[in-house]
């Protein structure tokens, strides 16, 4: 019986911390169960697989599923946290870099989520800014963001 290895193609694109990527070569728990059943069907009847080994494999499959569920839950929590943080920026003046690395600034009007990309801020100038690339935040009203000059000192009489 010959076996061949399968390798996934390299992904040269940078990943954001809040992106969700799917890999068609990723194994799911169902795949491990299918492999285990195939292993049992093709085992040598003179040297059957040990029950302890089967239990260990089943335990590993359970741990894999629990880890996958935890990862999915954490990604969801991170996304909700990013949306909440971005919502707090509505009405504020922000500066940062867009997806191309170009500087962007403006007043935040709204927030939206792009699937597999993350949370974006909609600015008053029509541009969008990924919340992960915000470099500075200032109050949105002109009076609060204008530089203050000290009042002239009064002369004592």
C-alpha positions in Angstrom: 0.0 0.0 0.0 1.5 3.4 -1.0 0.7 6.7 0.5 1.3 10.2 -0.7 1.4 13.4 1.2 -0.7 16.4 0.5 0.6 19.8 1.3 -1.4 23.0 1.4 -0.2 25.9 -0.9 1.6 28.7 0.9 -0.4 31.8 1.6 1.7 34.9 1.0 -0.9 37.4 2.0 -0.6 39.1 5.4 -3.3 38.2 7.9 -5.0 40.6 10.1 -5.6 39.7 13.7 -9.3 39.6 13.3 -9.7 37.8 9.9 -11.3 34.5 9.5 -9.7 32.4 6.8 -10.9 29.0 5.6 -8.5 26.5 4.2 -9.9 23.8 2.0 -7.2 21.4 3.1 -7.9 21.8 6.8 -9.1 18.6 8.5 -12.3 18.5 10.4 -13.3 16.1 13.2 -15.3 14.1 10.7 -12.2 13.5 8.6 -10.4 12.0 11.7 -13.3 9.7 12.4 -13.3 8.5 8.7 -9.5 7.9 8.9 -10.0 5.9 12.2 -12.8 3.8 10.6 -10.6 3.1 7.6 -7.8 2.2 9.9 -10.1 -0.3 11.7 -11.3 -1.8 8.4 -7.8 -2.3 7.1 -6.1 -3.5 10.3 -4.3 -6.8 10.5 -6.6 -9.3 12.1 -3.7 -11.1 13.7 -2.6 -7.8 15.4 -5.8 -5.8 16.1 -5.5 -2.2 17.4 -5.3 -1.9 21.1 -8.5 -0.5 22.9 -6.4 2.0 24.7 -5.1 3.4 21.4 -8.6 3.7 20.1 -9.7 5.5 23.2 -6.7 7.8 23.0 -7.6 8.7 19.4 -11.2 9.3 20.3 -10.1 11.6 23.1 -7.8 13.5 20.7 -10.8 14.0 18.3 -12.9 15.4 21.2 -10.1 17.7 22.2 -9.7 18.9 18.6 -13.4 19.7 18.4 -13.4 21.5 21.8 -10.3 23.5 20.6 -12.1 24.4 17.3 -15.2 25.5 19.2 -13.2 27.6 21.6 -11.3 29.2 18.7 -14.6 30.1 17.0 -16.0 31.6 20.2 -12.9 33.7 20.8 -13.0 35.0 17.2 -16.6 36.0 17.7 -15.8 37.7 21.0 -12.9 39.6 19.4 -15.1 40.7 16.5 -17.8 42.0 19.0 -15.1 43.8 21.0 -13.8 45.5 17.8 -17.3 46.5 16.8 -17.9 48.0 20.3 -14.6 49.8 20.3 -15.3 51.2 16.8 -18.8 52.3 17.8 -17.2 54.4 20.6 -15.3 56.3 17.8 -18.4 57.6 16.1 -18.3 61.4 16.2 -14.5 61.4 16.8 -11.8 62.6 14.4 -9.4 59.7 13.6 -6.2 59.3 11.6 -4.7 56.1 10.3 -3.7 54.1 7.3 -6.0 52.6 4.8 -5.7 49.1 3.3 -3.1 50.4 0.8 -1.0 52.1 3.5 -2.1 55.6 2.5 -2.8 58.1 5.3 -6.5 58.8 5.9 -8.2 61.1 8.4 -11.7 62.3 9.0 -14.7 62.3 11.3 -16.2 58.9 12.0 -19.8 58.7 10.8 -20.5 55.0 11.1 -19.0 51.5 11.5 -19.4 48.5 9.3 -18.1 44.9 9.1 -16.7 43.4 5.9 -16.8 39.6 5.9 -13.3 38.1 6.2 -11.8 41.6 6.4 -12.8 43.1 9.7 -14.3 46.2 11.2 -14.2 49.5 9.2 -14.9 53.1 10.1 -16.9 55.2 7.6 -15.5 58.7 7.5 -17.2 62.0 6.7 -15.0 62.4 3.5 -16.3 59.1 2.0 -13.2 57.1 2.9 -13.1 54.0 5.0 -10.5 53.1 7.6 -9.8 49.7 9.2 -10.2 50.0 12.9 -7.0 48.0 13.3 -5.0 50.8 11.5 -6.2 53.8 13.5 -3.2 55.7 14.7 -4.8 58.6 16.6 -8.2 59.7 17.9 -9.3 63.3 18.8 -12.5 64.8 19.9 -14.8 65.4 16.9 -16.1 69.0 17.7 -13.9 71.8 16.4 -14.0 73.7 19.7 -12.5 70.8 21.6 -9.8 70.1 18.9 -8.7 73.7 18.3 -5.5 74.7 20.0 -6.0 76.8 23.1 -4.1 80.1 23.7 -3.5 81.3 27.1 -5.5 84.4 28.2 -3.5 87.5 28.7 -2.4 88.1 32.2 -4.2 90.9 34.0 -2.1 93.6 35.5 -2.4 94.2 39.2 -3.7 97.6 40.3 
